[in-house]
Amino acid sequence: MNISKNWLSEYIDLKVDTDELVNKIKLHSTNVEGVEKLGENIKGVIVGKVLEITNHPNADKIIICKVDAGDKVLQILTADRTVKVNDLVPVAIDGAVLAGNFKIKSRKMRGIMSEGMMCSLEELGLEEKSEYVYRIPEDIKPGTDFIEYLKLKDDIIDIEIFPNRPDLLSYLGVAREFVAIEAAENLGYPEIIKVEKGKGFPVYIEYEGCKRYSALVIEDVEVKPSPSWLVKKLATAGIRSINNIVDITNYVLLETGHPVHAFDMDLIGDKIVVRKAEKGEKVVLLDEKEYEMNGTETLITDGEKILALGGIMGGQDSGINEKTKRVLLEVAYFDPVNIRKSARYHKISSDSSYRFERGVDPNDTEFVMGRLAYLIEKLANGKVSSVMTDVYPEYIKPKNIFVRNRYISERLGIIIEDNKIEEILNRLGFENKKVENGFEVTIPTQRPDIVEEIDLVEEIGRIYGYHNIPSVLPMNNLVGEISDYIKFREKVSEVMRLNGYNEAFTFAFMDNSRMWLKKGEVFLSNPISSELETMRPLLVYGILESASYNFRNQSRNIKLFEIGKSFLKDNSSETKVKEIEKLAFVGVGEENPYDYTDKRNINFYTFKGVLDNLLNYFGIEAELKRDEIEGLSYAQSAKIFINNEEVGFIGKVDNDVAKEIYDINQPVYIAELDIEKMYKFKNDKKKKMLSMDFPSMRRDYSMLIDDKITFLDIKNVILKAGKKLVEEIKIFDVYKGKNIEEGKTSITITVTYRAKDRTLTDDEINRVSEKTIDMLRNELGIEVRK
């Protein structure tokens, strides 16, 4: 929330400068996101009065204005054709500096000299984008320094609001906090009109979603532009001025933290009925969108038509407009849980819902209504024409909590004297009474976050200052240890890095339309973007997006891996979601781009080698079985099995998929494994350790095979024939083309034999080789060339 230091100073006397104030906020209250020096370098802006307007002879969209600048008349050109004679406008004269360090010089525009520039709020740094020149509604003498008049120079402190501190969502709440942390003193409250309560405008509450509803009628209002001071204050909070009545409601919301609403009485019936929505009801709100109710919302009605979605947003057909003369003011208190659920369901986040769902003060209604009435009387000439109706079925009492001295000491690790505790409670505005062994404390209803004794201890601790409490390690004999699975997970990451792959971390939510291998099954009810509404069913999607980003930004040699969770629908679990931790990696481009002598590109076999290295490190024996996997090349893809259990896949992405989805026009190789299953099957004792005590012998087998026969089929036959003597099986050569009939492939396989206890003889290997050739013929129909 943005806090204007100038505005805040209307309620308190600050005792420290901005830098020390920020430090105190960080130490005692909340985080500070940043400090903006509003209007720091802006100068040379005065009040000008438009005396005369003529058309530009050479430009249809530009007008020429004679402007009274106090001591002289300036000729100023502008493209805002809504400017009228007698308008008072901010004028940046020659030599002025505006927001963004934009400097003003007299210059010709289409042959006509312009001696300055009329300013919008954008040029003054108060709006991101303005359409028109700002009109000053007050009667100010031309030539007045507008920067000084507006008190534009200001420090805007952006504080982070934690969910448990709704009291900081208002200037008065922040003022109370600054007094509590001794950054300020002399807290004062703004002027109000004391409104009497009685039987005023009829109000009926028929649903527990509304706990309190107050209404007050104000007549003879004059809807007009807000004064400059109000426009500036709202702008520092990021709120654009609309008209004085709407601006007053927004101002009071920021000042008190209590959302309010104003209805045009000529557009509503003769009563207010707060009721539960009926499923299927529809209403158009102020954002001009139509919403269909789910049957749990709180609705504000006049007994016939819906006026507002209670606590969230007003209706389009009952709002304030330029013809409004009579206003019905609403100050209510709604159930936070109901507001939160309704706002989430309809995907609405308004200033009102943001505060109501966190909790506002249910007992400040008279003050808030009195403040509204005062400002409308002052700025819109309105008159209170009735007593205030206040329907409050069940009074919400302040909580009483007993906090023990011993409990405070045990939790904070330090003994704080009773007089210091009493001082802190008083500074917080908590009524308290010293009793035996502790304090009886009354918590004001503006602090819904203080519920239990521990909450009071936290308040005492933070105001005392955690930085004032010595840091001492607790006395215990506990020894922490990393679990075996976490060690395994870290080792997987290390092995991948040793293979030349860089670790990536990607979003778990993605665009379902870009999922080509497996569609998402778990959807977010309130995604941050329509393109990020699906939880990923496969981990590989994220690193493919990262590979795409890198490739499009001229980084063409890519080796990435990620360890993370994928999400599948599971109705049997409590959350209805099954989370599986996986390893995914992707390879594109050169095998070793840092070695100019290595001209190899990543191919299926080098990519598979990374998988082999990983599995071998953990003593895992896996089988790769060719299968039809959508989006992957059939000739270069396989599913991965360990102990006949599927654990993942590996393969080359189809060229069309790589190009159309990821804008990559080079071969892309991907793999994904369930590392939870890898952990289950790991066997450190089975790590392959080559014995070099006795020499090895090699045999090459050249054969013509049917394309339906896989390397795994051949490997299993060779292992069966050679048994324990087989040390390694490698593909030496593959040929498919001229002089090879359709559907056949010529392949040469090299087998290395070695015995652990003796030197093999030629006779032994010849017998094994003949047995291998016979078994290939009998079991697979393969003729090995002699």
Secondary structure as UniProt FT lines:
FT   STRAND          2..4
FT   HELIX           5..8
FT   TURN            9..11
FT   STRAND          13..14
FT   HELIX           18..28
FT   STRAND          32..38
FT   STRAND          43..55
FT   TURN            57..58
FT   TURN            60..61
FT   STRAND          63..68
FT   STRAND          73..78
FT   TURN            81..82
FT   TURN            85..86
FT   STRAND          88..98
FT   HELIX           99..101
FT   STRAND          102..103
FT   STRAND          107..109
FT   TURN            110..111
FT   STRAND          112..114
FT   STRAND          116..118
FT   TURN            121..125
FT   TURN            142..143
FT   HELIX           146..150
FT   STRAND          154..159
FT   TURN            163..164
FT   HELIX           166..168
FT   HELIX           171..180
FT   TURN            181..182
FT   STRAND          184..185
FT   STRAND          203..205
FT   TURN            208..209
FT   STRAND          210..219
FT   HELIX           228..236
FT   TURN            237..238
FT   HELIX           244..256
FT   STRAND          260..264
FT   HELIX           265..267
FT   STRAND          272..276
FT   TURN            279..280
FT   STRAND          282..285
FT   TURN            286..287
FT   STRAND          290..292
FT   STRAND          298..301
FT   STRAND          306..309
FT   TURN            310..312
FT   STRAND          313..315
FT   HELIX           316..318
FT   TURN            322..323
FT   STRAND          327..334
FT   HELIX           336..346
FT   HELIX           351..356
FT   TURN            357..358
FT   TURN            362..363
FT   HELIX           365..380
FT   STRAND          383..384
FT   STRAND          388..391
FT   STRAND          399..404
FT   HELIX           405..412
FT   HELIX           418..427
FT   TURN            428..429
FT   STRAND          431..435
FT   TURN            436..437
FT   STRAND          438..443
FT   TURN            445..446
FT   TURN            448..449
FT   HELIX           453..464
FT   HELIX           466..468
FT   HELIX           484..498
FT   TURN            499..500
FT   STRAND          502..503
FT   STRAND          509..510
FT   HELIX           512..514
FT   STRAND          522..523
FT   TURN            530..531
FT   STRAND          534..535
FT   HELIX           540..552
FT   TURN            553..554
FT   STRAND          558..569
FT   TURN            571..572
FT   TURN            574..575
FT   STRAND          577..588
FT   TURN            593..594
FT   TURN            596..597
FT   HELIX           604..617
FT   TURN            618..619
FT   STRAND          622..625
FT   TURN            630..631
FT   STRAND          632..642
FT   TURN            643..644
FT   STRAND          645..653
FT   HELIX           655..662
FT   STRAND          668..674
FT   HELIX           675..681
FT   HELIX           684..686
FT   STRAND          697..706
FT   TURN            707..708
FT   HELIX           711..722
FT   HELIX           723..725
FT   STRAND          726..735
FT   TURN            738..739
FT   TURN            742..743
FT   STRAND          744..753
FT   HELIX           762..775
FT   HELIX           776..780
FT   STRAND          783..785
//
